[in-house]
């Protein structure tokens, strides 16, 4: 009787492990150098939309386009587009300004502060006009 219970428990545990492996989605490759590594997909998408609007661009302005199986996709992790590093430089600039010159809440990651944003200077243009 004890052996049947042990066998049953082993079977249940094995089934649960198999279901876990089958349902596990491989993690997306991320390449964050400025944004917090644990940023949620929702927060990341929201932030990227503000960048798109502030610069008047689409995602392929900074992210590399690739063709896979006849479909065009974006490789968000790639650093092959030099504009992406310039974007990071601009993110660091706005983070620094917000953190050091405006009411900085230590509970909020500086990347999420919005007093100064891309739109402050760019006003919907990828390359802002000089003064």
Backbone atoms as SQL, in Angstrom:
CREATE TABLE atoms (id INTEGER PRIMARY KEY, chain TEXT, resi INTEGER, resn TEXT, atom TEXT, x REAL, y REAL, z REAL);
INSERT INTO atoms VALUES
  (1, 'A', 1, 'UNK', 'N', 0.818, -1.197, 0.000),
  (2, 'A', 1, 'UNK', 'CA', 0.000, 0.000, 0.000),
  (3, 'A', 1, 'UNK', 'C', 0.860, 1.260, 0.000),
  (4, 'A', 2, 'UNK', 'N', 1.917, 1.291, 0.837),
  (5, 'A', 2, 'UNK', 'CA', 2.806, 2.438, 0.930),
  (6, 'A', 2, 'UNK', 'C', 3.520, 2.652, -0.405),
  (7, 'A', 3, 'UNK', 'N', 3.897, 1.551, -1.032),
  (8, 'A', 3, 'UNK', 'CA', 4.597, 1.648, -2.307),
  (9, 'A', 3, 'UNK', 'C', 3.684, 2.235, -3.388),
  (10, 'A', 4, 'UNK', 'N', 2.392, 1.929, -3.358),
  (11, 'A', 4, 'UNK', 'CA', 1.443, 2.483, -4.320),
  (12, 'A', 4, 'UNK', 'C', 1.295, 3.987, -4.107),
  (13, 'A', 5, 'UNK', 'N', 1.253, 4.432, -2.841),
  (14, 'A', 5, 'UNK', 'CA', 1.132, 5.858, -2.537),
  (15, 'A', 5, 'UNK', 'C', 2.376, 6.615, -3.019),
  (16, 'A', 6, 'UNK', 'N', 3.526, 6.033, -2.781),
  (17, 'A', 6, 'UNK', 'CA', 4.775, 6.671, -3.211),
  (18, 'A', 6, 'UNK', 'C', 4.814, 6.747, -4.733),
  (19, 'A', 7, 'UNK', 'N', 4.407, 5.679, -5.389),
  (20, 'A', 7, 'UNK', 'CA', 4.384, 5.664, -6.851),
  (21, 'A', 7, 'UNK', 'C', 3.414, 6.710, -7.388),
  (22, 'A', 8, 'UNK', 'N', 2.256, 6.830, -6.744),
  (23, 'A', 8, 'UNK', 'CA', 1.258, 7.816, -7.161),
  (24, 'A', 8, 'UNK', 'C', 1.806, 9.240, -7.002),
  (25, 'A', 9, 'UNK', 'N', 2.421, 9.508, -5.857),
  (26, 'A', 9, 'UNK', 'CA', 2.991, 10.839, -5.605),
  (27, 'A', 9, 'UNK', 'C', 4.081, 11.147, -6.643),
  (28, 'A', 10, 'UNK', 'N', 4.932, 10.179, -6.931),
  (29, 'A', 10, 'UNK', 'CA', 5.990, 10.368, -7.930),
  (30, 'A', 10, 'UNK', 'C', 5.387, 10.659, -9.305),
  (31, 'A', 11, 'UNK', 'N', 4.310, 9.979, -9.642),
  (32, 'A', 11, 'UNK', 'CA', 3.639, 10.198, -10.920),
  (33, 'A', 11, 'UNK', 'C', 3.070, 11.615, -10.991),
  (34, 'A', 12, 'UNK', 'N', 2.417, 12.043, -9.920),
  (35, 'A', 12, 'UNK', 'CA', 1.844, 13.400, -9.880),
  (36, 'A', 12, 'UNK', 'C', 2.942, 14.452, -10.001),
  (37, 'A', 13, 'UNK', 'N', 4.018, 14.291, -9.247),
  (38, 'A', 13, 'UNK', 'CA', 5.132, 15.248, -9.299),
  (39, 'A', 13, 'UNK', 'C', 5.733, 15.282, -10.704),
  (40, 'A', 14, 'UNK', 'N', 5.925, 14.129, -11.310),
  (41, 'A', 14, 'UNK', 'CA', 6.468, 14.056, -12.672),
  (42, 'A', 14, 'UNK', 'C', 5.570, 14.777, -13.659),
  (43, 'A', 15, 'UNK', 'N', 4.264, 14.562, -13.537),
  (44, 'A', 15, 'UNK', 'CA', 3.315, 15.229, -14.428),
  (45, 'A', 15, 'UNK', 'C', 3.374, 16.743, -14.261),
  (46, 'A', 16, 'UNK', 'N', 3.433, 17.209, -13.030),
  (47, 'A', 16, 'UNK', 'CA', 3.504, 18.645, -12.774),
  (48, 'A', 16, 'UNK', 'C', 4.786, 19.246, -13.357),
  (49, 'A', 17, 'UNK', 'N', 5.889, 18.553, -13.213),
  (50, 'A', 17, 'UNK', 'CA', 7.147, 19.034, -13.786),
  (51, 'A', 17, 'UNK', 'C', 7.073, 19.097, -15.299),
  (52, 'A', 18, 'UNK', 'N', 6.484, 18.084, -15.916),
  (53, 'A', 18, 'UNK', 'CA', 6.371, 18.069, -17.370),
  (54, 'A', 18, 'UNK', 'C', 5.484, 19.209, -17.852),
  (55, 'A', 19, 'UNK', 'N', 4.376, 19.443, -17.181),
  (56, 'A', 19, 'UNK', 'CA', 3.481, 20.541, -17.551),
  (57, 'A', 19, 'UNK', 'C', 4.219, 21.867, -17.411),
  (58, 'A', 20, 'UNK', 'N', 5.001, 22.006, -16.372),
  (59, 'A', 20, 'UNK', 'CA', 5.774, 23.226, -16.173),
  (60, 'A', 20, 'UNK', 'C', 6.758, 23.469, -17.295),
  (61, 'A', 21, 'UNK', 'N', 7.437, 22.431, -17.766),
  (62, 'A', 21, 'UNK', 'CA', 8.394, 22.591, -18.857),
  (63, 'A', 21, 'UNK', 'C', 7.687, 22.904, -20.169),
  (64, 'A', 22, 'UNK', 'N', 6.562, 22.269, -20.410),
  (65, 'A', 22, 'UNK', 'CA', 5.828, 22.488, -21.650),
  (66, 'A', 22, 'UNK', 'C', 5.270, 23.901, -21.705),
  (67, 'A', 23, 'UNK', 'N', 4.772, 24.417, -20.580),
  (68, 'A', 23, 'UNK', 'CA', 4.146, 25.736, -20.556),
  (69, 'A', 23, 'UNK', 'C', 5.129, 26.879, -20.355),
  (70, 'A', 24, 'UNK', 'N', 6.398, 26.592, -20.180),
  (71, 'A', 24, 'UNK', 'CA', 7.379, 27.636, -19.970),
  (72, 'A', 24, 'UNK', 'C', 7.707, 28.303, -21.295),
  (73, 'A', 25, 'UNK', 'N', 7.491, 29.613, -21.361),
  (74, 'A', 25, 'UNK', 'CA', 7.807, 30.390, -22.550),
  (75, 'A', 25, 'UNK', 'C', 9.233, 30.902, -22.389),
  (76, 'A', 26, 'UNK', 'N', 10.074, 30.720, -23.405),
  (77, 'A', 26, 'UNK', 'CA', 11.433, 31.233, -23.278),
  (78, 'A', 26, 'UNK', 'C', 11.417, 32.734, -23.050),
  (79, 'A', 27, 'UNK', 'N', 12.292, 33.225, -22.174),
  (80, 'A', 27, 'UNK', 'CA', 12.334, 34.646, -21.864),
  (81, 'A', 27, 'UNK', 'C', 12.790, 35.464, -23.061),
  (82, 'A', 28, 'UNK', 'N', 12.250, 36.666, -23.166),
  (83, 'A', 28, 'UNK', 'CA', 12.660, 37.566, -24.228),
  (84, 'A', 28, 'UNK', 'C', 14.062, 38.063, -23.915),
  (85, 'A', 29, 'UNK', 'N', 14.848, 38.180, -24.951),
  (86, 'A', 29, 'UNK', 'CA', 16.187, 38.723, -24.756),
  (87, 'A', 29, 'UNK', 'C', 16.058, 40.228, -24.540),
  (88, 'A', 30, 'UNK', 'N', 16.631, 40.697, -23.454),
  (89, 'A', 30, 'UNK', 'CA', 16.592, 42.122, -23.141),
  (90, 'A', 30, 'UNK', 'C', 18.002, 42.651, -23.014),
  (91, 'A', 31, 'UNK', 'N', 18.164, 43.899, -23.337),
  (92, 'A', 31, 'UNK', 'CA', 19.477, 44.520, -23.333),
  (93, 'A', 31, 'UNK', 'C', 19.344, 45.912, -22.718),
  (94, 'A', 32, 'UNK', 'N', 19.048, 45.955, -21.425),
  (95, 'A', 32, 'UNK', 'CA', 18.847, 47.235, -20.764),
  (96, 'A', 32, 'UNK', 'C', 20.147, 47.742, -20.174),
  (97, 'A', 33, 'UNK', 'N', 20.506, 48.948, -20.545),
  (98, 'A', 33, 'UNK', 'CA', 21.699, 49.585, -19.998),
  (99, 'A', 33, 'UNK', 'C', 21.346, 50.834, -19.208),
  (100, 'A', 34, 'UNK', 'N', 20.135, 51.347, -19.379),
  (101, 'A', 34, 'UNK', 'CA', 19.680, 52.532, -18.658),
  (102, 'A', 34, 'UNK', 'C', 18.434, 52.211, -17.845),
  (103, 'A', 35, 'UNK', 'N', 17.471, 51.561, -18.451),
  (104, 'A', 35, 'UNK', 'CA', 16.215, 51.237, -17.777),
  (105, 'A', 35, 'UNK', 'C', 16.435, 50.114, -16.775),
  (106, 'A', 36, 'UNK', 'N', 15.585, 50.055, -15.750),
  (107, 'A', 36, 'UNK', 'CA', 15.723, 48.976, -14.760),
  (108, 'A', 36, 'UNK', 'C', 15.511, 47.611, -15.405),
  (109, 'A', 37, 'UNK', 'N', 16.312, 46.659, -15.021),
  (110, 'A', 37, 'UNK', 'CA', 16.260, 45.305, -15.606),
  (111, 'A', 37, 'UNK', 'C', 14.931, 44.607, -15.316),
  (112, 'A', 38, 'UNK', 'N', 14.267, 44.985, -14.226),
  (113, 'A', 38, 'UNK', 'CA', 13.015, 44.318, -13.853),
  (114, 'A', 38, 'UNK', 'C', 11.774, 45.087, -14.306),
  (115, 'A', 39, 'UNK', 'N', 11.926, 45.988, -15.251),
  (116, 'A', 39, 'UNK', 'CA', 10.787, 46.773, -15.735),
  (117, 'A', 39, 'UNK', 'C', 9.733, 45.833, -16.326),
  (118, 'A', 40, 'UNK', 'N', 8.477, 46.115, -16.033),
  (119, 'A', 40, 'UNK', 'CA', 7.401, 45.283, -16.577),
  (120, 'A', 40, 'UNK', 'C', 7.216, 45.598, -18.061),
  (121, 'A', 41, 'UNK', 'N', 6.655, 44.648, -18.797),
  (122, 'A', 41, 'UNK', 'CA', 6.379, 44.871, -20.213),
  (123, 'A', 41, 'UNK', 'C', 5.460, 46.069, -20.404),
  (124, 'A', 42, 'UNK', 'N', 4.472, 46.213, -19.528),
  (125, 'A', 42, 'UNK', 'CA', 3.518, 47.314, -19.632),
  (126, 'A', 42, 'UNK', 'C', 4.205, 48.663, -19.433),
  (127, 'A', 43, 'UNK', 'N', 5.059, 48.747, -18.420),
  (128, 'A', 43, 'UNK', 'CA', 5.772, 49.992, -18.135),
  (129, 'A', 43, 'UNK', 'C', 6.734, 50.314, -19.279),
  (130, 'A', 44, 'UNK', 'N', 7.414, 49.296, -19.784),
  (131, 'A', 44, 'UNK', 'CA', 8.337, 49.489, -20.898),
  (132, 'A', 44, 'UNK', 'C', 7.591, 49.991, -22.136),
  (133, 'A', 45, 'UNK', 'N', 6.480, 49.352, -22.463),
  (134, 'A', 45, 'UNK', 'CA', 5.696, 49.774, -23.625),
  (135, 'A', 45, 'UNK', 'C', 5.221, 51.213, -23.470),
  (136, 'A', 46, 'UNK', 'N', 4.756, 51.564, -22.289),
  (137, 'A', 46, 'UNK', 'CA', 4.283, 52.921, -22.027),
  (138, 'A', 46, 'UNK', 'C', 5.406, 53.941, -22.213),
  (139, 'A', 47, 'UNK', 'N', 6.571, 53.620, -21.686),
  (140, 'A', 47, 'UNK', 'CA', 7.724, 54.507, -21.804),
  (141, 'A', 47, 'UNK', 'C', 8.141, 54.671, -23.267),
  (142, 'A', 48, 'UNK', 'N', 8.171, 53.567, -24.005),
  (143, 'A', 48, 'UNK', 'CA', 8.561, 53.627, -25.413),
  (144, 'A', 48, 'UNK', 'C', 7.564, 54.445, -26.237),
  (145, 'A', 49, 'UNK', 'N', 6.281, 54.362, -25.904),
  (146, 'A', 49, 'UNK', 'CA', 5.275, 55.158, -26.610),
  (147, 'A', 49, 'UNK', 'C', 5.533, 56.646, -26.367),
  (148, 'A', 50, 'UNK', 'N', 5.920, 57.017, -25.145),
  (149, 'A', 50, 'UNK', 'CA', 6.222, 58.437, -24.882),
  (150, 'A', 50, 'UNK', 'C', 7.438, 58.881, -25.685),
  (151, 'A', 51, 'UNK', 'N', 8.428, 57.986, -25.850),
  (152, 'A', 51, 'UNK', 'CA', 9.590, 58.325, -26.678),
  (153, 'A', 51, 'UNK', 'C', 9.160, 58.485, -28.135),
  (154, 'A', 52, 'UNK', 'N', 8.336, 57.570, -28.624),
  (155, 'A', 52, 'UNK', 'CA', 7.852, 57.651, -30.006),
  (156, 'A', 52, 'UNK', 'C', 7.157, 58.984, -30.264),
  (157, 'A', 53, 'UNK', 'N', 6.270, 59.364, -29.354),
  (158, 'A', 53, 'UNK', 'CA', 5.518, 60.616, -29.522),
  (159, 'A', 53, 'UNK', 'C', 6.425, 61.831, -29.382),
  (160, 'A', 54, 'UNK', 'N', 7.289, 61.819, -28.396),
  (161, 'A', 54, 'UNK', 'CA', 8.180, 62.954, -28.160),
  (162, 'A', 54, 'UNK', 'C', 9.135, 63.213, -29.310),
  (163, 'A', 55, 'UNK', 'N', 9.517, 62.145, -30.020),
  (164, 'A', 55, 'UNK', 'CA', 10.460, 62.267, -31.131),
  (165, 'A', 55, 'UNK', 'C', 9.781, 62.210, -32.497),
  (166, 'A', 56, 'UNK', 'N', 8.497, 61.843, -32.517),
  (167, 'A', 56, 'UNK', 'CA', 7.785, 61.710, -33.785),
  (168, 'A', 56, 'UNK', 'C', 8.337, 60.590, -34.639),
  (169, 'A', 57, 'UNK', 'N', 8.706, 59.480, -34.002),
  (170, 'A', 57, 'UNK', 'CA', 9.309, 58.350, -34.716),
  (171, 'A', 57, 'UNK', 'C', 8.566, 57.060, -34.396),
  (172, 'A', 58, 'UNK', 'N', 8.925, 56.000, -35.101),
  (173, 'A', 58, 'UNK', 'CA', 8.424, 54.670, -34.782),
  (174, 'A', 58, 'UNK', 'C', 9.585, 53.849, -34.228),
  (175, 'A', 59, 'UNK', 'N', 9.292, 52.668, -33.773),
  (176, 'A', 59, 'UNK', 'CA', 10.282, 51.820, -33.081),
  (177, 'A', 59, 'UNK', 'C', 11.529, 51.556, -33.918),
  (178, 'A', 60, 'UNK', 'N', 11.366, 51.456, -35.242),
  (179, 'A', 60, 'UNK', 'CA', 12.518, 51.143, -36.093),
  (180, 'A', 60, 'UNK', 'C', 13.499, 52.309, -36.228),
  (181, 'A', 61, 'UNK', 'N', 13.202, 53.434, -35.615),
  (182, 'A', 61, 'UNK', 'CA', 14.157, 54.543, -35.597),
  (183, 'A', 61, 'UNK', 'C', 15.392, 54.156, -34.774),
  (184, 'A', 62, 'UNK', 'N', 15.180, 53.459, -33.669),
  (185, 'A', 62, 'UNK', 'CA', 16.283, 53.040, -32.788),
  (186, 'A', 62, 'UNK', 'C', 16.581, 51.548, -32.879),
  (187, 'A', 63, 'UNK', 'N', 15.556, 50.751, -33.161),
  (188, 'A', 63, 'UNK', 'CA', 15.711, 49.301, -33.123),
  (189, 'A', 63, 'UNK', 'C', 15.910, 48.726, -34.523),
  (190, 'A', 64, 'UNK', 'N', 16.750, 47.706, -34.613),
  (191, 'A', 64, 'UNK', 'CA', 17.136, 47.083, -35.877),
  (192, 'A', 64, 'UNK', 'C', 16.000, 46.224, -36.431),
  (193, 'A', 65, 'UNK', 'N', 15.715, 46.416, -37.716),
  (194, 'A', 65, 'UNK', 'CA', 14.741, 45.570, -38.404),
  (195, 'A', 65, 'UNK', 'C', 15.445, 44.347, -38.956),
  (196, 'A', 66, 'UNK', 'N', 14.792, 43.202, -38.841),
  (197, 'A', 66, 'UNK', 'CA', 15.310, 41.954, -39.386),
  (198, 'A', 66, 'UNK', 'C', 14.199, 41.262, -40.149),
  (199, 'A', 67, 'UNK', 'N', 14.582, 40.512, -41.153),
  (200, 'A', 67, 'UNK', 'CA', 13.610, 39.721, -41.899),
  (201, 'A', 67, 'UNK', 'C', 13.809, 38.264, -41.521),
  (202, 'A', 68, 'UNK', 'N', 12.745, 37.662, -40.956),
  (203, 'A', 68, 'UNK', 'CA', 12.765, 36.257, -40.563),
  (204, 'A', 68, 'UNK', 'C', 11.569, 35.571, -41.195),
  (205, 'A', 69, 'UNK', 'N', 11.844, 34.532, -41.961),
  (206, 'A', 69, 'UNK', 'CA', 10.780, 33.766, -42.629),
  (207, 'A', 69, 'UNK', 'C', 9.885, 34.673, -43.467),
  (208, 'A', 70, 'UNK', 'N', 10.473, 35.681, -44.110),
  (209, 'A', 70, 'UNK', 'CA', 9.710, 36.589, -44.957),
  (210, 'A', 70, 'UNK', 'C', 8.989, 37.693, -44.203),
  (211, 'A', 71, 'UNK', 'N', 9.025, 37.667, -42.880),
  (212, 'A', 71, 'UNK', 'CA', 8.363, 38.705, -42.079),
  (213, 'A', 71, 'UNK', 'C', 9.397, 39.672, -41.519),
  (214, 'A', 72, 'UNK', 'N', 9.062, 40.942, -41.514),
  (215, 'A', 72, 'UNK', 'CA', 9.942, 41.950, -40.921),
  (216, 'A', 72, 'UNK', 'C', 9.631, 42.046, -39.434),
  (217, 'A', 73, 'UNK', 'N', 10.665, 41.892, -38.627),
  (218, 'A', 73, 'UNK', 'CA', 10.519, 42.006, -37.177),
  (219, 'A', 73, 'UNK', 'C', 11.574, 42.967, -36.663),
  (220, 'A', 74, 'UNK', 'N', 11.435, 43.366, -35.418),
  (221, 'A', 74, 'UNK', 'CA', 12.420, 44.229, -34.777),
  (222, 'A', 74, 'UNK', 'C', 13.226, 43.419, -33.785),
  (223, 'A', 75, 'UNK', 'N', 14.525, 43.621, -33.791),
  (224, 'A', 75, 'UNK', 'CA', 15.398, 43.001, -32.812),
  (225, 'A', 75, 'UNK', 'C', 15.669, 44.065, -31.745),
  (226, 'A', 76, 'UNK', 'N', 14.879, 44.033, -30.685),
  (227, 'A', 76, 'UNK', 'CA', 14.968, 45.060, -29.648),
  (228, 'A', 76, 'UNK', 'C', 16.276, 44.972, -28.853),
  (229, 'A', 77, 'UNK', 'N', 16.876, 43.800, -28.783),
  (230, 'A', 77, 'UNK', 'CA', 18.090, 43.623, -27.978),
  (231, 'A', 77, 'UNK', 'C', 19.348, 44.075, -28.715),
  (232, 'A', 78, 'UNK', 'N', 19.299, 44.149, -30.020),
  (233, 'A', 78, 'UNK', 'CA', 20.487, 44.478, -30.811),
  (234, 'A', 78, 'UNK', 'C', 20.945, 45.919, -30.572),
  (235, 'A', 79, 'UNK', 'N', 22.256, 46.102, -30.581),
  (236, 'A', 79, 'UNK', 'CA', 22.853, 47.439, -30.485),
  (237, 'A', 79, 'UNK', 'C', 23.448, 47.875, -31.823),
  (238, 'A', 80, 'UNK', 'N', 23.046, 47.232, -32.922),
  (239, 'A', 80, 'UNK', 'CA', 23.628, 47.525, -34.226),
  (240, 'A', 80, 'UNK', 'C', 23.234, 48.894, -34.786),
  (241, 'A', 81, 'UNK', 'N', 22.145, 49.470, -34.321),
  (242, 'A', 81, 'UNK', 'CA', 21.743, 50.797, -34.787),
  (243, 'A', 81, 'UNK', 'C', 22.366, 51.843, -33.861),
  (244, 'A', 82, 'UNK', 'N', 23.268, 52.694, -34.374),
  (245, 'A', 82, 'UNK', 'CA', 23.925, 53.684, -33.518),
  (246, 'A', 82, 'UNK', 'C', 22.958, 54.691, -32.890),
  (247, 'A', 83, 'UNK', 'N', 21.789, 54.861, -33.477),
  (248, 'A', 83, 'UNK', 'CA', 20.801, 55.785, -32.911),
  (249, 'A', 83, 'UNK', 'C', 20.344, 55.301, -31.534),
  (250, 'A', 84, 'UNK', 'N', 20.363, 53.985, -31.329),
  (251, 'A', 84, 'UNK', 'CA', 19.940, 53.430, -30.035),
  (252, 'A', 84, 'UNK', 'C', 20.847, 53.921, -28.911),
  (253, 'A', 85, 'UNK', 'N', 22.138, 53.962, -29.140),
  (254, 'A', 85, 'UNK', 'CA', 23.058, 54.449, -28.107),
  (255, 'A', 85, 'UNK', 'C', 22.868, 55.946, -27.875),
  (256, 'A', 86, 'UNK', 'N', 22.574, 56.691, -28.925),
  (257, 'A', 86, 'UNK', 'CA', 22.274, 58.118, -28.759),
  (258, 'A', 86, 'UNK', 'C', 21.001, 58.283, -27.923),
  (259, 'A', 87, 'UNK', 'N', 20.028, 57.412, -28.151),
  (260, 'A', 87, 'UNK', 'CA', 18.810, 57.431, -27.343),
  (261, 'A', 87, 'UNK', 'C', 19.117, 57.175, -25.876),
  (262, 'A', 88, 'UNK', 'N', 19.995, 56.236, -25.609),
  (263, 'A', 88, 'UNK', 'CA', 20.401, 55.965, -24.226),
  (264, 'A', 88, 'UNK', 'C', 21.070, 57.190, -23.606),
  (265, 'A', 89, 'UNK', 'N', 21.885, 57.866, -24.397),
  (266, 'A', 89, 'UNK', 'CA', 22.553, 59.072, -23.907),
  (267, 'A', 89, 'UNK', 'C', 21.523, 60.137, -23.540),
  (268, 'A', 90, 'UNK', 'N', 20.516, 60.271, -24.372),
  (269, 'A', 90, 'UNK', 'CA', 19.440, 61.241, -24.103),
  (270, 'A', 90, 'UNK', 'C', 18.615, 60.824, -22.889),
  (271, 'A', 91, 'UNK', 'N', 18.390, 59.522, -22.732),
  (272, 'A', 91, 'UNK', 'CA', 17.667, 59.034, -21.552),
  (273, 'A', 91, 'UNK', 'C', 18.450, 59.378, -20.287),
  (274, 'A', 92, 'UNK', 'N', 19.764, 59.168, -20.317),
  (275, 'A', 92, 'UNK', 'CA', 20.597, 59.500, -19.151),
  (276, 'A', 92, 'UNK', 'C', 20.537, 60.988, -18.851),
  (277, 'A', 93, 'UNK', 'N', 20.523, 61.806, -19.898),
  (278, 'A', 93, 'UNK', 'CA', 20.442, 63.255, -19.731),
  (279, 'A', 93, 'UNK', 'C', 19.149, 63.663, -19.036),
  (280, 'A', 94, 'UNK', 'N', 18.002, 63.169, -19.531),
  (281, 'A', 94, 'UNK', 'CA', 16.725, 63.543, -18.910),
  (282, 'A', 94, 'UNK', 'C', 16.600, 62.976, -17.504),
  (283, 'A', 95, 'UNK', 'N', 17.119, 61.769, -17.288),
  (284, 'A', 95, 'UNK', 'CA', 17.105, 61.182, -15.948),
  (285, 'A', 95, 'UNK', 'C', 17.903, 62.070, -14.988),
  (286, 'A', 96, 'UNK', 'N', 19.081, 62.491, -15.429),
  (287, 'A', 96, 'UNK', 'CA', 19.938, 63.331, -14.590),
  (288, 'A', 96, 'UNK', 'C', 19.261, 64.659, -14.264),
  (289, 'A', 97, 'UNK', 'N', 18.665, 65.290, -15.256),
  (290, 'A', 97, 'UNK', 'CA', 17.994, 66.578, -15.029),
  (291, 'A', 97, 'UNK', 'C', 16.829, 66.405, -14.062),
  (292, 'A', 98, 'UNK', 'N', 15.987, 65.417, -14.310),
  (293, 'A', 98, 'UNK', 'CA', 14.831, 65.188, -13.429),
  (294, 'A', 98, 'UNK', 'C', 15.263, 64.870, -12.003),
  (295, 'A', 99, 'UNK', 'N', 16.263, 64.025, -11.878),
  (296, 'A', 99, 'UNK', 'CA', 16.718, 63.568, -10.560),
  (297, 'A', 99, 'UNK', 'C', 17.364, 64.698, -9.765),
  (298, 'A', 100, 'UNK', 'N', 18.157, 65.515, -10.432),
  (299, 'A', 100, 'UNK', 'CA', 18.940, 66.521, -9.717),
  (300, 'A', 100, 'UNK', 'C', 18.303, 67.898, -9.608),
  (301, 'A', 101, 'UNK', 'N', 17.339, 68.226, -10.453),
  (302, 'A', 101, 'UNK', 'CA', 16.810, 69.584, -10.462),
  (303, 'A', 101, 'UNK', 'C', 15.316, 69.696, -10.191),
  (304, 'A', 102, 'UNK', 'N', 14.631, 68.570, -10.085),
  (305, 'A', 102, 'UNK', 'CA', 13.201, 68.612, -9.808),
  (306, 'A', 102, 'UNK', 'C', 12.893, 67.709, -8.624),
  (307, 'A', 103, 'UNK', 'N', 11.681, 67.802, -8.129),
  (308, 'A', 103, 'UNK', 'CA', 11.290, 66.999, -6.974),
  (309, 'A', 103, 'UNK', 'C', 11.498, 65.523, -7.279),
  (310, 'A', 104, 'UNK', 'N', 12.504, 64.965, -6.686),
  (311, 'A', 104, 'UNK', 'CA', 12.854, 63.573, -6.961),
  (312, 'A', 104, 'UNK', 'C', 12.324, 62.684, -5.849),
  (313, 'A', 105, 'UNK', 'N', 11.490, 61.746, -6.216),
  (314, 'A', 105, 'UNK', 'CA', 10.936, 60.779, -5.278),
  (315, 'A', 105, 'UNK', 'C', 11.833, 59.546, -5.310),
  (316, 'A', 106, 'UNK', 'N', 12.513, 59.258, -4.220),
  (317, 'A', 106, 'UNK', 'CA', 13.458, 58.137, -4.180),
  (318, 'A', 106, 'UNK', 'C', 12.783, 56.781, -4.361),
  (319, 'A', 107, 'UNK', 'N', 11.461, 56.727, -4.242),
  (320, 'A', 107, 'UNK', 'CA', 10.746, 55.464, -4.436),
  (321, 'A', 107, 'UNK', 'C', 10.481, 55.191, -5.916),
  (322, 'A', 108, 'UNK', 'N', 10.717, 56.179, -6.758),
  (323, 'A', 108, 'UNK', 'CA', 10.459, 56.051, -8.194),
  (324, 'A', 108, 'UNK', 'C', 11.796, 56.007, -8.928),
  (325, 'A', 109, 'UNK', 'N', 11.958, 55.015, -9.806),
  (326, 'A', 109, 'UNK', 'CA', 13.186, 54.946, -10.604),
  (327, 'A', 109, 'UNK', 'C', 13.289, 56.221, -11.447),
  (328, 'A', 110, 'UNK', 'N', 14.456, 56.838, -11.520),
  (329, 'A', 110, 'UNK', 'CA', 14.591, 58.102, -12.248),
  (330, 'A', 110, 'UNK', 'C', 14.139, 58.047, -13.706),
  (331, 'A', 111, 'UNK', 'N', 14.176, 56.877, -14.329),
  (332, 'A', 111, 'UNK', 'CA', 13.736, 56.766, -15.724),
  (333, 'A', 111, 'UNK', 'C', 12.251, 57.052, -15.882),
  (334, 'A', 112, 'UNK', 'N', 11.499, 56.967, -14.790),
  (335, 'A', 112, 'UNK', 'CA', 10.057, 57.165, -14.851),
  (336, 'A', 112, 'UNK', 'C', 9.641, 58.584, -14.484),
  (337, 'A', 113, 'UNK', 'N', 10.587, 59.464, -14.164),
  (338, 'A', 113, 'UNK', 'CA', 10.266, 60.852, -13.850),
  (339, 'A', 113, 'UNK', 'C', 9.985, 61.595, -15.149),
  (340, 'A', 114, 'UNK', 'N', 9.009, 62.497, -15.124),
  (341, 'A', 114, 'UNK', 'CA', 8.551, 63.066, -16.394),
  (342, 'A', 114, 'UNK', 'C', 8.524, 64.590, -16.453),
  (343, 'A', 115, 'UNK', 'N', 9.133, 65.282, -15.512),
  (344, 'A', 115, 'UNK', 'CA', 9.127, 66.749, -15.603),
  (345, 'A', 115, 'UNK', 'C', 9.786, 67.193, -16.907),
  (346, 'A', 116, 'UNK', 'N', 10.958, 66.625, -17.173),
  (347, 'A', 116, 'UNK', 'CA', 11.660, 66.864, -18.427),
  (348, 'A', 116, 'UNK', 'C', 11.572, 65.558, -19.215),
  (349, 'A', 117, 'UNK', 'N', 11.155, 65.652, -20.464),
  (350, 'A', 117, 'UNK', 'CA', 11.021, 64.452, -21.289),
  (351, 'A', 117, 'UNK', 'C', 11.591, 64.738, -22.673),
  (352, 'A', 118, 'UNK', 'N', 11.551, 63.759, -23.533),
  (353, 'A', 118, 'UNK', 'CA', 12.016, 63.943, -24.911),
  (354, 'A', 118, 'UNK', 'C', 11.292, 65.117, -25.560),
  (355, 'A', 119, 'UNK', 'N', 10.004, 65.199, -25.285),
  (356, 'A', 119, 'UNK', 'CA', 9.168, 66.216, -25.909),
  (357, 'A', 119, 'UNK', 'C', 9.558, 67.630, -25.488),
  (358, 'A', 120, 'UNK', 'N', 10.182, 67.789, -24.335),
  (359, 'A', 120, 'UNK', 'CA', 10.577, 69.112, -23.858),
  (360, 'A', 120, 'UNK', 'C', 11.415, 69.838, -24.907),
  (361, 'A', 121, 'UNK', 'N', 12.351, 69.140, -25.502),
  (362, 'A', 121, 'UNK', 'CA', 13.218, 69.748, -26.521),
  (363, 'A', 121, 'UNK', 'C', 12.825, 69.355, -27.940),
  (364, 'A', 122, 'UNK', 'N', 12.476, 68.097, -28.125),
  (365, 'A', 122, 'UNK', 'CA', 12.224, 67.595, -29.472),
  (366, 'A', 122, 'UNK', 'C', 10.888, 68.055, -30.041),
  (367, 'A', 123, 'UNK', 'N', 9.884, 68.181, -29.205),
  (368, 'A', 123, 'UNK', 'CA', 8.546, 68.627, -29.627),
  (369, 'A', 123, 'UNK', 'C', 8.042, 67.873, -30.869),
  (370, 'A', 124, 'UNK', 'N', 8.230, 66.533, -30.824),
  (371, 'A', 124, 'UNK', 'CA', 7.720, 65.692, -31.904),
  (372, 'A', 124, 'UNK', 'C', 8.634, 65.596, -33.123),
  (373, 'A', 125, 'UNK', 'N', 9.862, 66.114, -33.021),
  (374, 'A', 125, 'UNK', 'CA', 10.811, 66.040, -34.138),
  (375, 'A', 125, 'UNK', 'C', 12.002, 65.176, -33.727),
  (376, 'A', 126, 'UNK', 'N', 12.408, 64.266, -34.609),
  (377, 'A', 126, 'UNK', 'CA', 13.527, 63.397, -34.302),
  (378, 'A', 126, 'UNK', 'C', 14.805, 64.200, -34.058),
  (379, 'A', 127, 'UNK', 'N', 14.967, 65.264, -34.816),
  (380, 'A', 127, 'UNK', 'CA', 16.141, 66.118, -34.673),
  (381, 'A', 127, 'UNK', 'C', 15.668, 67.531, -34.375),
  (382, 'A', 128, 'UNK', 'N', 15.742, 67.945, -33.100),
  (383, 'A', 128, 'UNK', 'CA', 15.193, 69.250, -32.722),
  (384, 'A', 128, 'UNK', 'C', 15.975, 70.402, -33.370),
  (385, 'A', 129, 'UNK', 'N', 15.243, 71.473, -33.611),
  (386, 'A', 129, 'UNK', 'CA', 15.876, 72.652, -34.199),
  (387, 'A', 129, 'UNK', 'C', 16.750, 73.325, -33.153),
  (388, 'A', 130, 'UNK', 'N', 17.890, 73.858, -33.571),
  (389, 'A', 130, 'UNK', 'CA', 18.783, 74.569, -32.671),
  (390, 'A', 130, 'UNK', 'C', 18.258, 75.968, -32.400),
  (391, 'A', 131, 'UNK', 'N', 18.751, 76.552, -31.347),
  (392, 'A', 131, 'UNK', 'CA', 18.316, 77.935, -31.024),
  (393, 'A', 131, 'UNK', 'C', 19.131, 78.945, -31.756);
